[in-house]
Structure formats: structure tokens, C-alpha cells
Amino acid sequence: MQSTDEVYFLADALIEKFLNRTDVYAVQTPRGGYIKVEEPLTRRIIAEHLRGKRTVGVYQLSQDSKVKWLCFDLDPEKLSDPANVARAILNVCFERRLDKDGVEKPRVWQHSVLLEASRYPDLSYHVWILFLLPAPAKVARWLGLRILELASLDLRVVEVFPKQVSVSEHSPFGNLVKLPLGLHRVECKWSRFLDFETFEPLPSGILLEKIGLSFMESDLEKILRMDLEGEIQTRLNVQAQAERDFKPLLNSEEDFCVNFLSKLWIRGFRNQVEMAFLGWCIKNGVSYESARRIIEEVAKRRNDEEYAERLRLVDYHYRNRWHLGRRLRGFSGLKEAVMEVLMKG
């Protein structure tokens, strides 16, 4: 049981990091729905949420259409493996890249991200990205859609909040999300923050260590000029359709590919061979899972010291190059690799 001081420290942290408007909130009913309450959302009410006396849902958009966070809602009723989807989102957030000065940095700072089991231990997750300052809802929506695109995830089964980019006369409040660290009224299970690697519960006080993500003004201006629904969502829908058309190889076919590639897996040719093989896989509709199993087995069989890089290249192709289709080098690249290996031999 947390002390009164601990509860109010957490209440203050929730107010600072999650509440963008305090003139209205919602409470969860025993049947799981929410009732809007048009009265001030106070520190005392947040403390009651933390103690389980009531469960609060917060409206995300401020009256000037800004948000303090982005949230991915991973529902086990829609997803066969919510934990794997959460890992895919986290992998994109934490993927390292070079900035303009050549310094390697994670795409999203880990101190800006929270992984939550909304009704622990059920496989129902929220991935939160916090912002240092309230950001335009359109910017948050763009970031959420872009992360889904990079993670090769389908927008129809992963909900991204905010769902709208501005409040309006017809939608003056925006969508609501259950505030973390509360009790689910139907399941009688508590929300818990989780470790990114083990998915084991962390102390609630981890929230106090989080510092929000910030944006450069030039990036904000660029994103605000974009047509979000016309650009990223269209690419997501096309990608989802392509992935549904991809099929796994038979076990015997995977074994044949492993044996064939193992003969070409020679220092100086390995990257060329892998690139050509992955191009062939994508052009011929071979599923990501099959391609990854084959590369993984070849790298193990040949004791490839760059094993992790081999698998990352699979992820990169299926995440960023699948749309190139016929422009990818496939069979012709493999043919060239075979000829070069034979000439060398």
C-alpha cells in the first residue's frame, strides 16, 4: 500500500505528463464504458484513481488541439500476439540512427517512452510516447503513423491516439484513454508499467524519471504542411495488402534455400548474396518469417560473426524496401553472385 505522500507524488506526475485539459474527464463504469464528467479534474480525483476508488479516462486534445502524449493501444481481441507488436513498436522507437553530425542516437529517447499493461497480467498493452511540451495533435498523429509504417504494422488493428488532429464544433473533446496506474472496473486488474525487455512490472515511480520528447521548430512546420491521411495512411494500407499477399515457403523449400545460400556465404560475398536473396523473396511474395528463418539458419551454419547485422538487414528490407517490387535485384543478383564465387574458386 502506497503512503499518502507517494500517491500524491504520482498524482502530480500524472497531471504533469498526461493531463492536457482539466475541465472535463470520464469515469469507467462497472460494465467497462465511460461516462463524461464536465467538472474540474483535480489532484484529489487523480489520487482516487491511483487508489482504485474510481477509474479515470482523460481527453487527449487541449482546446487548442495540442497533446502531451502519443499512445498505441494494443488490444488482444484484435491481435494474435500483442507482446510481439509492442516489441516491434519499441524496436522502431529505440532503433539507433546517425544524426546530421554523424552521432549515433536512438530514434526516440527511451526516457520518453512507457510500456504499460493496462490490466496486468492480461496481454493488453499501451505504448506511450511523452512530449516535453504540448505538441500539435497533427504532429503526434504523424509520428504515430510513421512508427507504424516503420514497424510494418496495420493501422486497422493497432489504434493510434490521437485519432483526430483537431477539436471542432462537432467533436470538441477528442478521444479519451484510460489514465495509467488505475484499476480496470470490469476485470478488476491494475495497470502496471513494464520493463521493455522482460515485460515484468516496474515500480510505479518509474513515471517520475520520464522526460518528454521535444521537436525542432523546423520539423513541426514541415509536418504541419503534410497531408497525413493521404500520404502515410495510404502507404500503410498498401503495405498491409502486400503483406497479406506474402506467403511462407514450404519446409522443404526453406531447406533448399538454406543449402543453396550456405554455399555462397563466403567472406566478401555475404552481403551481396543476402541482398539479392531478400530482393528475390520480396519480388516473389515470400513472407518475412520465411526469409528471416532462412537467413538466421545460414548465418548460424556458417558461424557468421555478423549474425545480428544479417537479421537487421532482413528487417530493413521488409520494412523499407518491400514497395520497390520489380526494381529490386533478385534472381539476377543471385546469378551474378554464383558466377563471382565460381570465378574466385
Wavefront OBJ file of the C-alpha trace (Angstrom):
o trace
v 0.000 0.000 0.000
v 1.441 3.374 -1.012
v 1.637 6.176 1.511
v -0.382 9.357 1.059
v 2.756 11.260 0.052
v 3.652 8.635 -2.574
v 0.143 8.716 -4.014
v 0.202 12.492 -4.350
v 3.702 12.474 -5.886
v 2.358 10.077 -8.539
v -0.808 12.142 -8.954
v 1.293 15.231 -9.647
v 3.378 13.280 -12.195
v 0.242 12.066 -13.981
v -1.123 15.605 -14.083
v 2.157 16.964 -15.464
v 2.677 14.300 -18.121
v -0.815 13.187 -19.145
v -3.414 15.892 -18.479
v -3.855 18.445 -21.217
v -7.253 19.683 -20.107
v -8.725 19.548 -16.632
v -12.195 20.954 -17.266
v -13.625 17.564 -18.229
v -12.841 13.876 -17.727
v -14.576 10.497 -17.811
v -15.058 7.676 -15.325
v -15.223 3.994 -16.177
v -18.440 2.186 -15.281
v -18.678 -1.359 -13.849
v -19.592 -2.508 -17.377
v -16.435 -1.010 -18.903
v -17.865 2.030 -20.673
v -17.146 5.643 -19.764
v -19.335 8.498 -18.588
v -18.241 12.059 -19.293
v -17.954 14.313 -16.245
v -17.916 18.020 -17.066
v -16.292 19.306 -13.899
v -12.679 20.053 -12.881
v -10.270 17.110 -12.800
v -8.414 17.707 -9.549
v -5.414 16.244 -7.767
v -7.776 14.566 -5.304
v -9.619 12.762 -8.125
v -6.330 11.571 -9.628
v -5.329 10.254 -6.185
v -8.619 8.338 -6.019
v -7.802 6.855 -9.435
v -4.441 5.652 -8.079
v -6.145 4.099 -5.031
v -8.763 2.332 -7.165
v -11.734 4.277 -5.822
v -12.595 5.411 -9.353
v -11.034 4.862 -12.786
v -10.405 7.990 -14.825
v -10.269 8.424 -18.578
v -8.650 11.611 -19.883
v -9.446 13.549 -23.050
v -6.253 13.898 -25.031
v -6.631 17.114 -27.035
v -6.496 20.540 -25.454
v -8.862 23.248 -26.595
v -6.154 24.493 -28.983
v -5.659 20.967 -30.440
v -2.397 20.102 -28.709
v -1.410 16.886 -26.928
v 1.087 15.830 -24.270
v 1.439 12.244 -25.481
v 1.030 9.712 -28.246
v -0.398 6.289 -27.421
v -0.550 2.940 -29.243
v -3.407 0.739 -27.991
v -2.708 -2.988 -28.470
v -5.879 -4.982 -27.910
v -5.651 -8.810 -27.560
v -9.115 -9.058 -29.126
v -7.637 -7.668 -32.372
v -4.068 -9.010 -32.234
v -2.861 -12.604 -32.047
v 0.401 -11.588 -30.343
v 0.142 -8.143 -28.697
v 3.509 -8.520 -26.949
v 5.293 -9.031 -30.272
v 3.540 -5.978 -31.720
v 4.620 -3.934 -28.688
v 8.219 -5.087 -29.239
v 8.022 -4.069 -32.910
v 6.929 -0.548 -31.910
v 9.616 -0.304 -29.221
v 12.270 -1.523 -31.673
v 11.412 1.328 -34.028
v 11.434 3.835 -31.159
v 14.845 2.695 -29.937
v 16.499 1.971 -33.302
v 19.781 3.813 -33.484
v 20.500 6.231 -36.346
v 23.089 8.844 -37.295
v 22.155 12.487 -36.777
v 23.332 15.304 -39.061
v 26.638 15.476 -37.142
v 27.290 11.747 -37.561
v 26.490 10.946 -33.924
v 24.596 7.693 -33.334
v 21.374 8.291 -31.386
v 18.150 6.360 -30.759
v 15.194 7.408 -32.904
v 13.174 8.161 -29.752
v 14.800 8.745 -26.402
v 13.994 5.854 -24.032
v 13.214 8.285 -21.224
v 10.237 9.465 -23.285
v 8.607 6.034 -23.653
v 6.446 3.959 -21.315
v 5.220 0.392 -21.807
v 2.029 -0.287 -19.866
v -0.040 -3.416 -19.285
v -3.461 -1.794 -18.990
v -4.862 -4.728 -16.991
v -1.907 -6.768 -15.802
v -1.223 -9.661 -16.349
v -3.519 -9.686 -19.417
v -1.820 -9.212 -22.789
v -3.341 -5.766 -23.280
v -0.725 -3.053 -23.761
v -0.309 0.665 -24.242
v 2.921 2.122 -25.589
v 3.132 5.789 -24.604
v 5.473 8.438 -26.024
v 5.531 11.557 -23.860
v 6.274 15.081 -25.124
v 8.299 17.671 -23.232
v 5.905 20.409 -24.350
v 2.381 20.010 -25.735
v 2.678 19.331 -29.472
v 0.109 19.854 -32.228
v -2.111 16.788 -32.465
v -1.259 16.545 -36.166
v 2.434 16.155 -35.309
v 1.675 13.421 -32.764
v -0.567 11.656 -35.279
v 2.170 11.826 -37.923
v 4.725 10.339 -35.524
v 2.366 7.510 -34.594
v 1.583 6.640 -38.207
v 5.245 6.836 -39.180
v 6.232 4.452 -36.369
v 3.541 2.000 -37.508
v 4.854 2.241 -41.064
v 8.441 1.562 -39.986
v 7.274 -1.348 -37.829
v 5.230 -2.797 -40.744
v 2.054 -2.754 -38.647
v -1.544 -2.406 -39.788
v -3.408 0.706 -38.663
v -6.643 -1.280 -38.648
v -5.567 -3.460 -35.731
v -3.348 -1.001 -33.796
v -5.144 2.098 -32.559
v -3.138 5.322 -32.561
v -4.110 8.181 -30.257
v -4.700 10.971 -31.172
v -7.260 9.743 -33.672
v -8.060 13.281 -34.800
v -5.794 16.246 -35.473
v -8.007 18.981 -34.052
v -11.060 19.645 -31.930
v -14.095 21.051 -33.667
v -17.636 22.152 -33.010
v -18.839 18.616 -33.715
v -16.021 16.930 -31.779
v -14.984 19.348 -29.017
v -13.233 16.843 -26.757
v -11.378 14.340 -28.921
v -10.862 10.744 -27.848
v -10.195 9.547 -24.340
v -7.785 6.946 -22.972
v -7.782 5.358 -19.538
v -5.175 7.028 -17.351
v -2.314 4.656 -16.378
v -1.926 3.039 -12.946
v -5.654 2.623 -12.383
v -7.967 -0.335 -11.751
v -9.972 -1.813 -14.638
v -13.533 -1.860 -13.303
v -14.628 -4.966 -15.245
v -11.538 -7.169 -14.995
v -10.541 -5.894 -11.510
v -6.914 -5.818 -12.656
v -4.427 -2.996 -12.185
v -2.453 -1.106 -14.780
v 1.319 -1.627 -14.482
v 4.349 -0.128 -16.191
v 6.590 -2.834 -17.651
v 10.263 -3.391 -18.384
v 10.965 -3.005 -22.125
v 12.906 -6.283 -22.302
v 11.279 -8.655 -19.816
v 7.726 -7.236 -19.761
v 7.846 -7.637 -15.985
v 6.217 -4.965 -13.767
v 8.248 -1.937 -12.718
v 7.673 0.321 -9.695
v 5.075 2.998 -10.437
v 7.701 5.609 -9.550
v 9.407 4.975 -12.906
v 6.992 7.625 -14.161
v 8.898 10.274 -12.194
v 12.041 9.529 -14.243
v 10.441 10.125 -17.626
v 11.304 13.210 -19.668
v 9.272 14.002 -22.757
v 10.391 14.126 -26.366
v 10.925 17.532 -27.959
v 10.655 18.721 -31.571
v 12.627 21.256 -33.571
v 10.542 24.134 -34.912
v 11.573 23.301 -38.478
v 10.303 19.715 -38.033
v 6.994 20.949 -36.628
v 6.487 23.278 -39.585
v 7.303 20.530 -42.090
v 4.910 18.012 -40.529
v 2.109 20.554 -40.224
v 2.275 21.078 -44.004
v 1.815 17.353 -44.706
v -1.298 15.544 -45.832
v -1.178 12.796 -43.204
v -4.120 10.735 -44.283
v -3.177 10.984 -47.949
v 0.492 10.047 -47.504
v 1.292 7.735 -44.614
v -2.091 6.057 -44.253
v -2.194 5.231 -47.956
v 1.265 3.655 -47.723
v 0.184 1.725 -44.621
v -2.854 0.322 -46.395
v -0.812 -0.673 -49.454
v 1.808 -2.270 -47.231
v -0.824 -4.204 -45.264
v -2.289 -5.550 -48.512
v 1.173 -6.571 -49.739
v 1.920 -8.382 -46.507
v -1.352 -10.297 -46.707
v -0.318 -11.466 -50.182
v 3.080 -12.736 -48.922
v 3.164 -16.479 -48.194
v 5.646 -18.696 -46.292
v 7.719 -21.252 -48.156
v 7.293 -24.968 -47.506
v 9.789 -26.504 -45.069
v 11.457 -28.357 -47.946
v 11.767 -25.099 -49.910
v 13.303 -23.309 -46.927
v 15.789 -26.175 -46.521
v 16.740 -25.916 -50.200
v 17.346 -22.152 -49.847
v 19.486 -22.672 -46.738
v 21.663 -25.268 -48.509
v 21.979 -23.118 -51.627
v 22.866 -19.903 -49.792
v 25.320 -21.668 -47.462
v 27.494 -22.496 -50.481
v 27.634 -18.804 -51.427
v 28.086 -17.477 -47.863
v 31.739 -16.551 -48.342
v 33.503 -13.534 -46.856
v 33.332 -10.696 -49.337
v 30.136 -12.001 -50.948
v 27.780 -12.499 -47.993
v 26.165 -9.056 -48.095
v 25.696 -9.207 -51.868
v 24.149 -12.673 -51.600
v 21.791 -11.682 -48.786
v 20.649 -8.503 -50.575
v 19.915 -10.439 -53.766
v 18.114 -13.224 -51.908
v 15.915 -10.775 -49.973
v 15.115 -8.961 -53.220
v 14.086 -12.311 -54.723
v 11.920 -13.077 -51.677
v 10.048 -9.775 -51.818
v 9.557 -9.919 -55.595
v 8.145 -13.442 -55.292
v 5.906 -12.791 -52.285
v 7.897 -14.818 -49.750
v 6.844 -13.959 -46.198
v 9.101 -12.121 -43.790
v 9.037 -15.087 -41.406
v 10.350 -17.500 -44.046
v 13.080 -15.115 -45.208
v 14.228 -14.465 -41.643
v 14.327 -18.182 -40.739
v 16.452 -18.911 -43.814
v 18.968 -16.112 -43.183
v 19.122 -16.996 -39.490
v 19.887 -20.656 -40.243
v 22.503 -19.825 -42.898
v 24.268 -17.353 -40.587
v 24.326 -19.926 -37.784
v 25.512 -22.722 -40.037
v 28.378 -20.603 -41.393
v 29.295 -19.128 -37.962
v 28.793 -15.641 -39.360
v 30.370 -13.146 -36.945
v 27.952 -10.507 -38.272
v 24.903 -12.606 -37.363
v 22.953 -9.721 -35.776
v 23.595 -7.487 -38.798
v 22.287 -10.212 -41.113
v 18.967 -10.286 -39.267
v 18.768 -6.496 -39.170
v 19.138 -6.453 -42.951
v 16.094 -8.743 -43.226
v 14.104 -6.333 -41.061
v 15.301 -3.350 -43.094
v 14.261 -4.919 -46.423
v 10.793 -5.927 -45.317
v 10.239 -2.630 -43.502
v 11.677 -0.146 -46.009
v 12.210 -1.806 -49.435
v 9.198 -4.057 -49.988
v 7.454 -1.339 -52.048
v 10.275 -1.274 -54.645
v 8.929 -4.529 -56.082
v 10.320 -5.183 -59.566
v 13.090 -2.636 -59.074
v 14.759 -4.906 -56.515
v 17.552 -7.134 -57.720
v 16.636 -10.767 -57.159
v 17.490 -13.719 -59.369
v 19.911 -11.684 -61.490
v 21.818 -10.681 -58.358
v 21.999 -14.286 -57.181
v 23.186 -15.362 -60.635
v 25.972 -12.774 -60.516
v 26.967 -13.912 -57.025
v 27.162 -17.544 -58.174
v 29.367 -16.581 -61.131
v 31.693 -14.496 -58.950
v 32.038 -17.288 -56.379
v 32.784 -19.813 -59.135
v 35.377 -17.499 -60.677
v 37.014 -16.988 -57.322
v 37.034 -20.739 -56.702
l 1 2 3 4 5 6 7 8 9 10 11 12 13 14 15 16 17 18 19 20 21 22 23 24 25 26 27 28 29 30 31 32 33 34 35 36 37 38 39 40 41 42 43 44 45 46 47 48 49 50 51 52 53 54 55 56 57 58 59 60 61 62 63 64 65 66 67 68 69 70 71 72 73 74 75 76 77 78 79 80 81 82 83 84 85 86 87 88 89 90 91 92 93 94 95 96 97 98 99 100 101 102 103 104 105 106 107 108 109 110 111 112 113 114 115 116 117 118 119 120 121 122 123 124 125 126 127 128 129 130 131 132 133 134 135 136 137 138 139 140 141 142 143 144 145 146 147 148 149 150 151 152 153 154 155 156 157 158 159 160 161 162 163 164 165 166 167 168 169 170 171 172 173 174 175 176 177 178 179 180 181 182 183 184 185 186 187 188 189 190 191 192 193 194 195 196 197 198 199 200 201 202 203 204 205 206 207 208 209 210 211 212 213 214 215 216 217 218 219 220 221 222 223 224 225 226 227 228 229 230 231 232 233 234 235 236 237 238 239 240 241 242 243 244 245 246 247 248 249 250 251 252 253 254 255 256 257 258 259 260 261 262 263 264 265 266 267 268 269 270 271 272 273 274 275 276 277 278 279 280 281 282 283 284 285 286 287 288 289 290 291 292 293 294 295 296 297 298 299 300 301 302 303 304 305 306 307 308 309 310 311 312 313 314 315 316 317 318 319 320 321 322 323 324 325 326 327 328 329 330 331 332 333 334 335 336 337 338 339 340 341 342 343 344 345
